Structure formats: structure tokens, C-alpha cells
Amino acid sequence: MIRHRKHLLQVKTTIKKHRERRSAAALDLRNLSVSVLELATQRN
């Protein structure tokens, strides 16, 4: 029972880390698209 709870905690922390990494990647993508848009507007 205790071991099971520990495993659940581990799974939760792993999911949390994964979610944080995914949101960071999404932010990077957004920044990238914004900079591409800025470059496109500067060219015109």
C-alpha cells in the first residue's frame, strides 16, 4: 500500500514535469512565430 502511494507520487511528479516542459515548448513556439511575423513585416 505504501509502495503504491509512493509510485503514484512519482507518476504525478513525472506528469507535472512533462506538462511544464510542454508549456515551455509551446511558449518557445509562440515566440518563434512572433519573431517570424516581425521579420515578415519588416521586409515589406
mmCIF file as Biopython writes it, N, C-alpha, C and O atoms, coordinates in Angstrom:
data_model
#
loop_
_atom_site.group_PDB
_atom_site.id
_atom_site.type_symbol
_atom_site.label_atom_id
_atom_site.label_alt_id
_atom_site.label_comp_id
_atom_site.label_asym_id
_atom_site.label_entity_id
_atom_site.label_seq_id
_atom_site.pdbx_PDB_ins_code
_atom_site.Cartn_x
_atom_site.Cartn_y
_atom_site.Cartn_z
_atom_site.occupancy
_atom_site.B_iso_or_equiv
_atom_site.auth_seq_id
_atom_site.auth_asym_id
_atom_site.pdbx_PDB_model_num
ATOM 1   N N  . MET A ? 1  ? 0.834  -1.201 0.000   1.0 0.0 1  A 1 
ATOM 2   C CA . MET A ? 1  ? 0.000  0.000  0.000   1.0 0.0 1  A 1 
ATOM 3   C C  . MET A ? 1  ? 0.873  1.258  0.000   1.0 0.0 1  A 1 
ATOM 4   O O  . MET A ? 1  ? 0.661  2.175  -0.793  1.0 0.0 1  A 1 
ATOM 5   N N  . ILE A ? 2  ? 1.849  1.284  0.896   1.0 0.0 2  A 1 
ATOM 6   C CA . ILE A ? 2  ? 2.730  2.452  0.969   1.0 0.0 2  A 1 
ATOM 7   C C  . ILE A ? 2  ? 3.541  2.577  -0.325  1.0 0.0 2  A 1 
ATOM 8   O O  . ILE A ? 2  ? 3.745  3.674  -0.843  1.0 0.0 2  A 1 
ATOM 9   N N  . ARG A ? 3  ? 3.993  1.439  -0.827  1.0 0.0 3  A 1 
ATOM 10  C CA . ARG A ? 3  ? 4.783  1.454  -2.056  1.0 0.0 3  A 1 
ATOM 11  C C  . ARG A ? 3  ? 3.928  1.980  -3.212  1.0 0.0 3  A 1 
ATOM 12  O O  . ARG A ? 3  ? 4.405  2.725  -4.068  1.0 0.0 3  A 1 
ATOM 13  N N  . HIS A ? 4  ? 2.665  1.579  -3.217  1.0 0.0 4  A 1 
ATOM 14  C CA . HIS A ? 4  ? 1.755  2.026  -4.271  1.0 0.0 4  A 1 
ATOM 15  C C  . HIS A ? 4  ? 1.594  3.547  -4.243  1.0 0.0 4  A 1 
ATOM 16  O O  . HIS A ? 4  ? 1.592  4.211  -5.279  1.0 0.0 4  A 1 
ATOM 17  N N  . ARG A ? 5  ? 1.458  4.082  -3.015  1.0 0.0 5  A 1 
ATOM 18  C CA . ARG A ? 5  ? 1.300  5.529  -2.862  1.0 0.0 5  A 1 
ATOM 19  C C  . ARG A ? 5  ? 2.550  6.253  -3.362  1.0 0.0 5  A 1 
ATOM 20  O O  . ARG A ? 5  ? 2.459  7.295  -4.011  1.0 0.0 5  A 1 
ATOM 21  N N  . LYS A ? 6  ? 3.701  5.694  -3.057  1.0 0.0 6  A 1 
ATOM 22  C CA . LYS A ? 6  ? 4.958  6.297  -3.497  1.0 0.0 6  A 1 
ATOM 23  C C  . LYS A ? 6  ? 5.013  6.313  -5.024  1.0 0.0 6  A 1 
ATOM 24  O O  . LYS A ? 6  ? 5.452  7.286  -5.635  1.0 0.0 6  A 1 
ATOM 25  N N  . HIS A ? 7  ? 4.560  5.221  -5.619  1.0 0.0 7  A 1 
ATOM 26  C CA . HIS A ? 7  ? 4.551  5.133  -7.073  1.0 0.0 7  A 1 
ATOM 27  C C  . HIS A ? 7  ? 3.621  6.195  -7.666  1.0 0.0 7  A 1 
ATOM 28  O O  . HIS A ? 7  ? 3.959  6.838  -8.661  1.0 0.0 7  A 1 
ATOM 29  N N  . LEU A ? 8  ? 2.461  6.373  -7.055  1.0 0.0 8  A 1 
ATOM 30  C CA . LEU A ? 8  ? 1.522  7.390  -7.526  1.0 0.0 8  A 1 
ATOM 31  C C  . LEU A ? 8  ? 2.152  8.771  -7.476  1.0 0.0 8  A 1 
ATOM 32  O O  . LEU A ? 8  ? 2.001  9.572  -8.399  1.0 0.0 8  A 1 
ATOM 33  N N  . LEU A ? 9  ? 2.859  9.040  -6.388  1.0 0.0 9  A 1 
ATOM 34  C CA . LEU A ? 9  ? 3.519  10.334 -6.238  1.0 0.0 9  A 1 
ATOM 35  C C  . LEU A ? 9  ? 4.548  10.532 -7.354  1.0 0.0 9  A 1 
ATOM 36  O O  . LEU A ? 9  ? 4.662  11.613 -7.931  1.0 0.0 9  A 1 
ATOM 37  N N  . GLN A ? 10 ? 5.295  9.459  -7.642  1.0 0.0 10 A 1 
ATOM 38  C CA . GLN A ? 10 ? 6.298  9.530  -8.695  1.0 0.0 10 A 1 
ATOM 39  C C  . GLN A ? 10 ? 5.643  9.830  -10.041 1.0 0.0 10 A 1 
ATOM 40  O O  . GLN A ? 10 ? 6.140  10.645 -10.819 1.0 0.0 10 A 1 
ATOM 41  N N  . VAL A ? 11 ? 4.524  9.163  -10.301 1.0 0.0 11 A 1 
ATOM 42  C CA . VAL A ? 11 ? 3.811  9.383  -11.564 1.0 0.0 11 A 1 
ATOM 43  C C  . VAL A ? 11 ? 3.332  10.824 -11.648 1.0 0.0 11 A 1 
ATOM 44  O O  . VAL A ? 11 ? 3.427  11.456 -12.700 1.0 0.0 11 A 1 
ATOM 45  N N  . LYS A ? 12 ? 2.812  11.348 -10.528 1.0 0.0 12 A 1 
ATOM 46  C CA . LYS A ? 12 ? 2.328  12.729 -10.519 1.0 0.0 12 A 1 
ATOM 47  C C  . LYS A ? 12 ? 3.448  13.711 -10.824 1.0 0.0 12 A 1 
ATOM 48  O O  . LYS A ? 12 ? 3.266  14.633 -11.618 1.0 0.0 12 A 1 
ATOM 49  N N  . THR A ? 13 ? 4.608  13.520 -10.197 1.0 0.0 13 A 1 
ATOM 50  C CA . THR A ? 13 ? 5.718  14.448 -10.430 1.0 0.0 13 A 1 
ATOM 51  C C  . THR A ? 13 ? 6.205  14.351 -11.876 1.0 0.0 13 A 1 
ATOM 52  O O  . THR A ? 13 ? 6.575  15.356 -12.483 1.0 0.0 13 A 1 
ATOM 53  N N  . THR A ? 14 ? 6.201  13.132 -12.420 1.0 0.0 14 A 1 
ATOM 54  C CA . THR A ? 14 ? 6.619  12.959 -13.817 1.0 0.0 14 A 1 
ATOM 55  C C  . THR A ? 14 ? 5.668  13.680 -14.751 1.0 0.0 14 A 1 
ATOM 56  O O  . THR A ? 14 ? 6.097  14.340 -15.697 1.0 0.0 14 A 1 
ATOM 57  N N  . ILE A ? 15 ? 4.371  13.555 -14.484 1.0 0.0 15 A 1 
ATOM 58  C CA . ILE A ? 15 ? 3.372  14.238 -15.320 1.0 0.0 15 A 1 
ATOM 59  C C  . ILE A ? 15 ? 3.554  15.746 -15.210 1.0 0.0 15 A 1 
ATOM 60  O O  . ILE A ? 15 ? 3.472  16.465 -16.205 1.0 0.0 15 A 1 
ATOM 61  N N  . LYS A ? 16 ? 3.802  16.217 -13.988 1.0 0.0 16 A 1 
ATOM 62  C CA . LYS A ? 16 ? 3.991  17.651 -13.775 1.0 0.0 16 A 1 
ATOM 63  C C  . LYS A ? 16 ? 5.194  18.160 -14.566 1.0 0.0 16 A 1 
ATOM 64  O O  . LYS A ? 16 ? 5.124  19.195 -15.229 1.0 0.0 16 A 1 
ATOM 65  N N  . LYS A ? 17 ? 6.296  17.420 -14.485 1.0 0.0 17 A 1 
ATOM 66  C CA . LYS A ? 17 ? 7.499  17.818 -15.233 1.0 0.0 17 A 1 
ATOM 67  C C  . LYS A ? 17 ? 7.208  17.850 -16.721 1.0 0.0 17 A 1 
ATOM 68  O O  . LYS A ? 17 ? 7.598  18.784 -17.422 1.0 0.0 17 A 1 
ATOM 69  N N  . HIS A ? 18 ? 6.516  16.814 -17.201 1.0 0.0 18 A 1 
ATOM 70  C CA . HIS A ? 18 ? 6.205  16.715 -18.627 1.0 0.0 18 A 1 
ATOM 71  C C  . HIS A ? 18 ? 5.343  17.894 -19.064 1.0 0.0 18 A 1 
ATOM 72  O O  . HIS A ? 18 ? 5.552  18.475 -20.129 1.0 0.0 18 A 1 
ATOM 73  N N  . ARG A ? 19 ? 4.367  18.237 -18.218 1.0 0.0 19 A 1 
ATOM 74  C CA . ARG A ? 19 ? 3.466  19.352 -18.548 1.0 0.0 19 A 1 
ATOM 75  C C  . ARG A ? 19 ? 4.237  20.660 -18.601 1.0 0.0 19 A 1 
ATOM 76  O O  . ARG A ? 19 ? 4.020  21.482 -19.492 1.0 0.0 19 A 1 
ATOM 77  N N  . GLU A ? 20 ? 5.151  20.853 -17.631 1.0 0.0 20 A 1 
ATOM 78  C CA . GLU A ? 20 ? 5.939  22.087 -17.611 1.0 0.0 20 A 1 
ATOM 79  C C  . GLU A ? 20 ? 6.812  22.186 -18.860 1.0 0.0 20 A 1 
ATOM 80  O O  . GLU A ? 20 ? 6.933  23.249 -19.470 1.0 0.0 20 A 1 
ATOM 81  N N  . ARG A ? 21 ? 7.423  21.042 -19.231 1.0 0.0 21 A 1 
ATOM 82  C CA . ARG A ? 21 ? 8.277  21.055 -20.415 1.0 0.0 21 A 1 
ATOM 83  C C  . ARG A ? 21 ? 7.454  21.361 -21.656 1.0 0.0 21 A 1 
ATOM 84  O O  . ARG A ? 21 ? 7.901  22.080 -22.549 1.0 0.0 21 A 1 
ATOM 85  N N  . ARG A ? 22 ? 6.223  20.797 -21.702 1.0 0.0 22 A 1 
ATOM 86  C CA . ARG A ? 22 ? 5.371  21.015 -22.868 1.0 0.0 22 A 1 
ATOM 87  C C  . ARG A ? 22 ? 4.957  22.476 -22.966 1.0 0.0 22 A 1 
ATOM 88  O O  . ARG A ? 22 ? 4.946  23.041 -24.059 1.0 0.0 22 A 1 
ATOM 89  N N  . SER A ? 23 ? 4.615  23.097 -21.834 1.0 0.0 23 A 1 
ATOM 90  C CA . SER A ? 23 ? 4.208  24.502 -21.853 1.0 0.0 23 A 1 
ATOM 91  C C  . SER A ? 23 ? 5.391  25.386 -22.250 1.0 0.0 23 A 1 
ATOM 92  O O  . SER A ? 23 ? 5.215  26.386 -22.945 1.0 0.0 23 A 1 
ATOM 93  N N  . ALA A ? 24 ? 6.591  25.017 -21.810 1.0 0.0 24 A 1 
ATOM 94  C CA . ALA A ? 24 ? 7.786  25.775 -22.192 1.0 0.0 24 A 1 
ATOM 95  C C  . ALA A ? 24 ? 8.013  25.664 -23.696 1.0 0.0 24 A 1 
ATOM 96  O O  . ALA A ? 24 ? 8.376  26.644 -24.346 1.0 0.0 24 A 1 
ATOM 97  N N  . ALA A ? 25 ? 7.801  24.473 -24.246 1.0 0.0 25 A 1 
ATOM 98  C CA . ALA A ? 25 ? 7.959  24.274 -25.690 1.0 0.0 25 A 1 
ATOM 99  C C  . ALA A ? 25 ? 6.912  25.087 -26.449 1.0 0.0 25 A 1 
ATOM 100 O O  . ALA A ? 25 ? 7.200  25.660 -27.500 1.0 0.0 25 A 1 
ATOM 101 N N  . ALA A ? 26 ? 5.708  25.132 -25.912 1.0 0.0 26 A 1 
ATOM 102 C CA . ALA A ? 26 ? 4.647  25.913 -26.551 1.0 0.0 26 A 1 
ATOM 103 C C  . ALA A ? 26 ? 5.008  27.397 -26.542 1.0 0.0 26 A 1 
ATOM 104 O O  . ALA A ? 26 ? 4.780  28.100 -27.527 1.0 0.0 26 A 1 
ATOM 105 N N  . LEU A ? 27 ? 5.574  27.874 -25.423 1.0 0.0 27 A 1 
ATOM 106 C CA . LEU A ? 27 ? 5.999  29.269 -25.333 1.0 0.0 27 A 1 
ATOM 107 C C  . LEU A ? 27 ? 7.088  29.550 -26.359 1.0 0.0 27 A 1 
ATOM 108 O O  . LEU A ? 27 ? 7.068  30.590 -27.018 1.0 0.0 27 A 1 
ATOM 109 N N  . ASP A ? 28 ? 8.043  28.627 -26.497 1.0 0.0 28 A 1 
ATOM 110 C CA . ASP A ? 28 ? 9.117  28.793 -27.476 1.0 0.0 28 A 1 
ATOM 111 C C  . ASP A ? 28 ? 8.537  28.891 -28.877 1.0 0.0 28 A 1 
ATOM 112 O O  . ASP A ? 28 ? 8.949  29.738 -29.669 1.0 0.0 28 A 1 
ATOM 113 N N  . LEU A ? 29 ? 7.576  28.020 -29.181 1.0 0.0 29 A 1 
ATOM 114 C CA . LEU A ? 29 ? 6.942  28.040 -30.499 1.0 0.0 29 A 1 
ATOM 115 C C  . LEU A ? 29 ? 6.249  29.371 -30.744 1.0 0.0 29 A 1 
ATOM 116 O O  . LEU A ? 29 ? 6.324  29.933 -31.837 1.0 0.0 29 A 1 
ATOM 117 N N  . ARG A ? 30 ? 5.571  29.871 -29.709 1.0 0.0 30 A 1 
ATOM 118 C CA . ARG A ? 30 ? 4.858  31.145 -29.849 1.0 0.0 30 A 1 
ATOM 119 C C  . ARG A ? 30 ? 5.839  32.273 -30.110 1.0 0.0 30 A 1 
ATOM 120 O O  . ARG A ? 30 ? 5.612  33.115 -30.979 1.0 0.0 30 A 1 
ATOM 121 N N  . ASN A ? 31 ? 6.941  32.288 -29.348 1.0 0.0 31 A 1 
ATOM 122 C CA . ASN A ? 31 ? 7.956  33.324 -29.541 1.0 0.0 31 A 1 
ATOM 123 C C  . ASN A ? 31 ? 8.548  33.240 -30.941 1.0 0.0 31 A 1 
ATOM 124 O O  . ASN A ? 31 ? 8.802  34.258 -31.585 1.0 0.0 31 A 1 
ATOM 125 N N  . LEU A ? 32 ? 8.762  32.015 -31.401 1.0 0.0 32 A 1 
ATOM 126 C CA . LEU A ? 32 ? 9.324  31.809 -32.736 1.0 0.0 32 A 1 
ATOM 127 C C  . LEU A ? 32 ? 8.387  32.362 -33.798 1.0 0.0 32 A 1 
ATOM 128 O O  . LEU A ? 32 ? 8.822  33.064 -34.711 1.0 0.0 32 A 1 
ATOM 129 N N  . SER A ? 33 ? 7.094  32.046 -33.682 1.0 0.0 33 A 1 
ATOM 130 C CA . SER A ? 33 ? 6.130  32.523 -34.677 1.0 0.0 33 A 1 
ATOM 131 C C  . SER A ? 33 ? 6.032  34.044 -34.640 1.0 0.0 33 A 1 
ATOM 132 O O  . SER A ? 33 ? 5.871  34.685 -35.678 1.0 0.0 33 A 1 
ATOM 133 N N  . VAL A ? 34 ? 6.129  34.623 -33.439 1.0 0.0 34 A 1 
ATOM 134 C CA . VAL A ? 34 ? 6.065  36.075 -33.307 1.0 0.0 34 A 1 
ATOM 135 C C  . VAL A ? 34 ? 7.267  36.709 -33.996 1.0 0.0 34 A 1 
ATOM 136 O O  . VAL A ? 34 ? 7.119  37.697 -34.715 1.0 0.0 34 A 1 
ATOM 137 N N  . SER A ? 35 ? 8.458  36.147 -33.783 1.0 0.0 35 A 1 
ATOM 138 C CA . SER A ? 35 ? 9.650  36.717 -34.407 1.0 0.0 35 A 1 
ATOM 139 C C  . SER A ? 35 ? 9.594  36.553 -35.925 1.0 0.0 35 A 1 
ATOM 140 O O  . SER A ? 35 ? 10.054 37.428 -36.659 1.0 0.0 35 A 1 
ATOM 141 N N  . VAL A ? 36 ? 9.037  35.450 -36.396 1.0 0.0 36 A 1 
ATOM 142 C CA . VAL A ? 36 ? 8.883  35.251 -37.849 1.0 0.0 36 A 1 
ATOM 143 C C  . VAL A ? 36 ? 7.935  36.297 -38.408 1.0 0.0 36 A 1 
ATOM 144 O O  . VAL A ? 36 ? 8.183  36.865 -39.471 1.0 0.0 36 A 1 
ATOM 145 N N  . LEU A ? 37 ? 6.846  36.551 -37.688 1.0 0.0 37 A 1 
ATOM 146 C CA . LEU A ? 37 ? 5.893  37.579 -38.130 1.0 0.0 37 A 1 
ATOM 147 C C  . LEU A ? 37 ? 6.567  38.941 -38.175 1.0 0.0 37 A 1 
ATOM 148 O O  . LEU A ? 37 ? 6.349  39.707 -39.114 1.0 0.0 37 A 1 
ATOM 149 N N  . GLU A ? 38 ? 7.385  39.255 -37.173 1.0 0.0 38 A 1 
ATOM 150 C CA . GLU A ? 38 ? 8.081  40.542 -37.143 1.0 0.0 38 A 1 
ATOM 151 C C  . GLU A ? 38 ? 9.029  40.668 -38.330 1.0 0.0 38 A 1 
ATOM 152 O O  . GLU A ? 38 ? 9.124  41.726 -38.952 1.0 0.0 38 A 1 
ATOM 153 N N  . LEU A ? 39 ? 9.734  39.570 -38.640 1.0 0.0 39 A 1 
ATOM 154 C CA . LEU A ? 39 ? 10.647 39.587 -39.782 1.0 0.0 39 A 1 
ATOM 155 C C  . LEU A ? 39 ? 9.869  39.825 -41.074 1.0 0.0 39 A 1 
ATOM 156 O O  . LEU A ? 39 ? 10.302 40.587 -41.939 1.0 0.0 39 A 1 
ATOM 157 N N  . ALA A ? 40 ? 8.723  39.168 -41.196 1.0 0.0 40 A 1 
ATOM 158 C CA . ALA A ? 40 ? 7.905  39.310 -42.410 1.0 0.0 40 A 1 
ATOM 159 C C  . ALA A ? 40 ? 7.411  40.743 -42.562 1.0 0.0 40 A 1 
ATOM 160 O O  . ALA A ? 40 ? 7.391  41.278 -43.670 1.0 0.0 40 A 1 
ATOM 161 N N  . THR A ? 41 ? 7.010  41.371 -41.453 1.0 0.0 41 A 1 
ATOM 162 C CA . THR A ? 41 ? 6.503  42.743 -41.541 1.0 0.0 41 A 1 
ATOM 163 C C  . THR A ? 41 ? 7.644  43.723 -41.810 1.0 0.0 41 A 1 
ATOM 164 O O  . THR A ? 41 ? 7.429  44.748 -42.457 1.0 0.0 41 A 1 
ATOM 165 N N  . GLN A ? 42 ? 8.836  43.431 -41.334 1.0 0.0 42 A 1 
ATOM 166 C CA . GLN A ? 42 ? 9.975  44.313 -41.574 1.0 0.0 42 A 1 
ATOM 167 C C  . GLN A ? 42 ? 10.374 44.285 -43.046 1.0 0.0 42 A 1 
ATOM 168 O O  . GLN A ? 42 ? 10.817 45.298 -43.589 1.0 0.0 42 A 1 
ATOM 169 N N  . ARG A ? 43 ? 10.218 43.128 -43.695 1.0 0.0 43 A 1 
ATOM 170 C CA . ARG A ? 43 ? 10.617 43.002 -45.096 1.0 0.0 43 A 1 
ATOM 171 C C  . ARG A ? 43 ? 9.723  43.853 -45.984 1.0 0.0 43 A 1 
ATOM 172 O O  . ARG A ? 43 ? 10.202 44.457 -46.944 1.0 0.0 43 A 1 
ATOM 173 N N  . ASN A ? 44 ? 8.440  43.909 -45.680 1.0 0.0 44 A 1 
ATOM 174 C CA . ASN A ? 44 ? 7.504  44.648 -46.539 1.0 0.0 44 A 1 
ATOM 175 C C  . ASN A ? 44 ? 7.632  46.153 -46.371 1.0 0.0 44 A 1 
ATOM 176 O O  . ASN A ? 44 ? 6.913  46.910 -47.024 1.0 0.0 44 A 1 
#
